[in-house]
Amino acid sequence: MRYLKSAMPVPGKGTAFMLYEIEGENTIVRMLTHIPEVNEIKLYPNPKVKSLFQPERLDEAAKEEFEYIWDMGSSAGS
């Protein structure tokens, strides 16, 4: 598995970080959205989009970062 992330501003909320758990070439296994400024986490354990588009435009992320945020979202009932 490898982990990638991107960020984009969300007006009135802050910066949304999208993290992806990738298997194989570009297959999305799980993904999440995290907006730390408003403590918002959305989990996608079975995302509708299965193939990552333009992964070269994303940054590398650590497995530990993904798992930490995923666990926070799970315990919050996302």
C-alpha positions as CSV (number, residue, x, y, z in Angstrom):
1,M,0.0,0.0,0.0
2,R,1.0,3.6,-0.6
3,Y,-0.5,6.8,0.7
4,L,-1.1,10.1,-1.1
5,K,-2.7,13.4,-0.2
6,S,-3.8,16.7,-1.6
7,A,-5.2,19.9,-0.1
8,M,-7.6,22.5,-1.2
9,P,-9.2,25.6,0.5
10,V,-12.8,25.3,1.6
11,P,-14.4,28.8,2.1
12,G,-15.5,29.4,5.7
13,K,-13.9,26.1,6.9
14,G,-10.2,26.1,6.2
15,T,-8.0,23.7,4.3
16,A,-9.4,20.2,3.4
17,F,-6.9,17.4,3.1
18,M,-7.8,14.4,1.1
19,L,-5.8,11.3,1.9
20,Y,-5.9,8.1,-0.2
21,E,-4.8,4.6,0.5
22,I,-3.6,3.1,-2.8
23,E,-3.1,-0.5,-3.9
24,G,-1.3,-1.5,-7.0
25,E,-0.8,1.1,-9.6
26,N,-3.7,3.6,-8.9
27,T,-6.5,1.6,-7.2
28,I,-8.1,3.5,-4.3
29,V,-8.9,1.2,-1.4
30,R,-10.0,3.8,1.2
31,M,-10.0,7.6,1.3
32,L,-10.8,10.3,3.8
33,T,-11.3,14.1,4.0
34,H,-10.0,16.0,7.0
35,I,-10.6,19.7,7.8
36,P,-8.6,20.3,11.0
37,E,-9.8,23.9,11.5
38,V,-13.4,22.7,12.1
39,N,-12.5,19.2,13.3
40,E,-14.4,17.6,10.4
41,I,-13.5,14.1,9.1
42,K,-15.3,12.1,6.4
43,L,-14.4,8.5,5.9
44,Y,-14.9,6.6,2.6
45,P,-14.2,2.9,3.4
46,N,-15.5,1.9,-0.1
47,P,-15.2,4.9,-2.3
48,K,-17.2,5.1,-5.5
49,V,-14.2,6.3,-7.5
50,K,-11.8,3.4,-7.6
51,S,-9.0,4.7,-9.8
52,L,-6.9,7.7,-8.9
53,F,-6.6,10.4,-11.6
54,Q,-3.2,12.1,-12.0
55,P,-1.5,10.7,-8.9
56,E,1.7,12.5,-9.9
57,R,-0.1,15.8,-8.8
58,L,-0.5,14.5,-5.3
59,D,2.0,14.5,-2.4
60,E,3.3,11.4,-0.6
61,A,1.7,10.7,2.8
62,A,2.7,8.4,5.7
63,K,0.7,5.4,6.6
64,E,0.8,6.5,10.2
65,E,-0.9,9.8,9.2
66,F,-3.6,8.1,7.3
67,E,-4.3,5.6,10.1
68,Y,-4.2,8.2,12.8
69,I,-6.9,10.4,11.1
70,W,-8.9,7.3,10.1
71,D,-9.0,6.1,13.7
72,M,-10.0,9.7,14.9
73,G,-12.9,9.6,12.4
74,S,-13.9,6.1,13.3
75,S,-14.1,6.9,17.0
76,A,-16.1,10.1,16.3
77,G,-18.7,8.0,14.4
78,S,-18.0,9.4,10.9
